[in-house]
């Protein structure tokens, strides 16, 4: 990642709009996009959107009384971006310092098993970037294999929508799999909290949240990590510059003595 092009985050949204065989609509949960969008925007980040199939991603659930969601839905830049999002397969991961996987039940059908999304998440992480996901968004972490040959969640602490929360909303027999169970199968150390309480888990450059209440917290932790990355890069550049100066001074000294 280049310090000069830092602070660019991609929010990935589901394109799936039907809740299994129930006949009910689904999509992405608006609050899980809106609150991170505000955190990233307020931090001075550039925020882009993409979806699995491209076009206008379906929404599933919004709070009309939530001022942040209202700002998000009325923001002209957001509206223009969501009108025709690029499909994930054409997105260049090298353009982004972080990727955030927005939740919503739709992700359970089109995030998991999507090779293009898996490749993008792995590429951002392998390049030293930050990966975040909330609620059902961690479905997009399933089967993501990093350059070191390990799954991205293998041996790492993560949070995601729990079996207990899925039971409470009555969707355990509707979703294609239980996300908590799937992540455990993938080798993750899933950390759970009581239903509907904020639970954000940070493990190196992977930040995950359990439910909608955790969305803003995930984004805040991601910004902390990105700030630390910038500091480390600046320190490394300063060390390289100092080494070059020392080498140059040594050469001048040798030339003077010669």
N, C-alpha and C positions, 0 to 999 in steps of 0.2 A: 504494500500500500504506500502511496505517495502522500507525504504530509500536505503538499499543496492542493491535492484533490480530496482531502479528507472530508469527513462528515457528509457522506451520501448513503442513505439507507433505503432499502427496497422493502416495501410491504407487500407480501404475497397473499392473495385472496382466492378462495374457492370459486369454482364455476358451477358447482353441483347445486341444483335447485329443487330436488325432490327427496323427501325423507323416506327412503326405502320404498316399501309398498303401501305406505299409509295414505298416500294421496295428499299429504300435507307438504307445503313448500318449506324449503330450507335455504341455506346460503351461508354468508359470513355474518358474525354478530357485530353490529355497528360499533358498539362501545369498545370492542376489542381492537378496532382500528382507530377510532376517534381519539381515545386517550393517549395511546402511543404517538399518534400523529402530532398531537399538541406538545407532548414532551420533546419529541425530536425537533419540531419546528421552533419551539421556544429556546432550544439549545443552539439554534442556528444551523441546523442540519438541512440538507436538501432531501426531500422525501419523494420517492417515486412509487408507483403502484404497478403491479402485474397480477395476472390471474392465470389459472391453469390453461384455460381454453381461449383467453383473450376476450375482448368485447366488454360488455357491462356486467360486472359480477352481481349475483343475486344477494339481496340483503335478507337477514333472518333475525328479526328482533332489534328494536331500538327504543330508547327512552326519550319521549318527547320533552320531558322536563329536565333532561340532562343538558346543561348549557354547553358542555364540550361537544357532545354529539350534535347539537344544533349548529355550532360553529363549523364543525366538520362537514355537515351536510349542506351548509349554505356557502361554504368557501368556494369561490369561483375556480380556483386552481384545482381543488379536489374534484369538483363537479366535472370539469373538463377532463381530468385524468381518468375518472371512473367511467366516463361515457364510453371510452373505447380503450381499455387497458391492453397492453401487449401480452401475448401469450408467453408463458414462462420459457418455452423452447427457443425464443428468439432473444432472450435477455442475455446480455454479456455480463457474467459475474465479476469480471475484472473492473467494472465501473463502480462497484459498491464495496463499502467498508463494513457494512452490516446488512443482514437480511433478517426480517422479522415475519414470522408465520402467524397470520391472524387466524383466530379460531372461529368456531361456528360448526354446527353438525355436518354441513356440506363437506368439510375437509376429510371426514371419515371415509368418503367415497372416492375423492379424486386427489388428495394429497398423498396418501399411502399408495405405494406402488408406482408412483409417477417418476419415471427415470430422469426426465428433464429437471424436475424439482430436486431430486436426489443429487444430480450432478451440480446444480447451482449451489445448493447448501454446502456440499463438500468443497467446491472450489473456493467459496468465500472463506470457509473455515481454514482450509489448507493454506490460503494466502495470508493468514494472520488476522482475518476479520472476525467479527462477532456475530454469533447466531442466536436469535431469540425466538421464542414461541410461547403461546399462551392457550390455555384451555384445551380445545381439540386441535389447535395448531401443531402440537408435537407429533400428530399423525404424520406430518411431513418429515420427521426425523427417522421414521421407521425405515430400515434397510439402507440408510445413508452410510456409505463406506468411504473412509478417509484415505489419504495417500499412504498412511502407515499400515493399511490393511484392516484396521479396527473399525467397527461401527461407531458412529459419532456418540451414541449413548452408552456404549459398552464400558462398564465399570464407573460410570459417572452418575452423580446425583442429579436427579431431574424431578420436575413437578409437572402434572398434567391433570386433566379432568379425571376425577376418580371414579371407581366403580360405584361408590356410595352416592356420588352426585348423579351419575347416570341412572341409578335406580330411582333416585328421588324425582327425576324429571320423567321417569317412565319410558326411557328410551333403550334400556339394556337389551331388549329383545328386538329392537329395530336396527340399531347400528350394526355394521358388518363384523365388528369385533369390539372388545372392550379395550380402550386405549391403555389404561393402567396395566392390564394383564399383558398386552402386546409389548409394552416397553420393558416390563420385567423379563419377558421371553428374550428380548434383545440384549439382556445383560445390564439394564439400567438399575440403579438404586433409587427407586421411586419414593420420594418424600411426600407424605400426605398430611393434610390439616383438616380440621372439621369442615363440613360442607359450607361453601359460600364465604369462607374467610380467606383473606389475602395470604397467599403462600408463594413467595418468589425464591427460587433456588439458583444460585450461581455456582458453576463448576468450571473454572478457568474461563474460556471465552464462549461458554454455552450458558444461556440464561433462559429459564423456563418458569412459567406460572401456572397455577392450578385452575383458575377460573376467571370469569370476567372481572372480578374484584382485584385480580393480580395484574391486569394489563398495563396500567400506568407504572406499576412497580417494576415490571420487566423492562420497560423502556428506560426508566431512570437508571437501572443497573447497567444497561447496555451503554448509556452515555458515559457512565463512570469508567467503564472498560475502554471505550474508545478514547476518552481523554487520557487514560494511562498509556494507551498505545502511542499516542502522539508524543507524550513526554518521553517514552522510551526511545522512540525514533529520533527525537531531537537530541537526546543525550548521546545516542550512538553517532549521530552526525557530528556533534560537537567533539566527541572523542576522536573520530576519524580526522576532523579538521586539525585538531591539536597534534595528532600523530604526523600529519602531513607537514605541519609547520615545523615540528621538531626535526623531521627528516630534511626539510629544506634548509633549516638553520645549520644542521650538521654538515650538509654539502657546502654551504657558503663558508663555514669555518675551515673545512678541509681545503677549499680552493684558496682561501687567504693564507693558510699555512704553506701551501704548495708554492 
